Amino acid sequence: MTSYAKRILLLMCFAGSLIGALGCEQEGPAERAGENVDESMEKAGEKMEQAGENIQDSAN
């Protein structure tokens, strides 16, 4: 994976964690929204990782 992709992945994980932590402090809709954001960020991170692996595989 390129260093650029790693930086993007790290930033997305950090932002997801931060948003999730803020959303979970309150109960109700904010908590559910935070969980949805966490889940979305995790999926996006997995897709970024897979894309980086695909790029690396095609470069070899």
C-alpha positions in Angstrom: 0.0 0.0 0.0 1.3 3.4 -0.8 2.1 5.9 1.9 -0.7 8.2 0.6 -3.2 5.4 0.9 -2.0 4.6 4.4 -2.3 8.3 5.4 -5.9 8.4 4.1 -6.7 5.2 5.9 -5.2 6.4 9.2 -7.1 9.7 8.9 -10.4 7.9 8.2 -9.9 5.6 11.2 -9.1 8.6 13.4 -12.1 10.6 12.2 -14.4 7.6 12.6 -13.2 7.0 16.1 -13.5 10.6 17.1 -17.0 11.0 15.6 -18.1 7.7 17.1 -16.8 8.7 20.6 -18.6 12.0 20.4 -21.9 10.4 19.2 -21.8 7.7 21.9 -21.7 10.2 24.8 -25.4 10.8 24.3 -28.1 8.3 24.2 -30.7 8.0 21.5 -30.4 9.2 17.9 -26.9 10.6 18.4 -25.6 7.3 19.7 -27.1 5.4 16.7 -25.7 8.0 14.3 -22.2 7.5 15.9 -22.5 3.7 15.5 -23.5 4.2 11.9 -20.5 6.4 11.3 -18.2 3.9 13.0 -19.5 1.1 10.8 -19.3 3.2 7.6 -15.7 4.3 8.4 -14.7 0.7 9.1 -16.1 -0.4 5.8 -14.4 2.5 4.0 -11.1 1.6 5.6 -11.5 -2.0 4.5 -12.2 -0.9 1.0 -9.2 1.4 1.0 -7.0 -1.4 2.2 -8.3 -3.7 -0.5 -7.7 -1.1 -3.1 -4.2 -0.6 -2.0 -3.5 -4.3 -2.1 -5.0 -4.5 -5.6 -2.8 -1.6 -6.7 0.2 -3.3 -5.2 -0.6 -6.6 -6.8 -1.1 -5.0 -10.3 2.3 -3.2 -9.9 4.1 -6.5 -9.4 
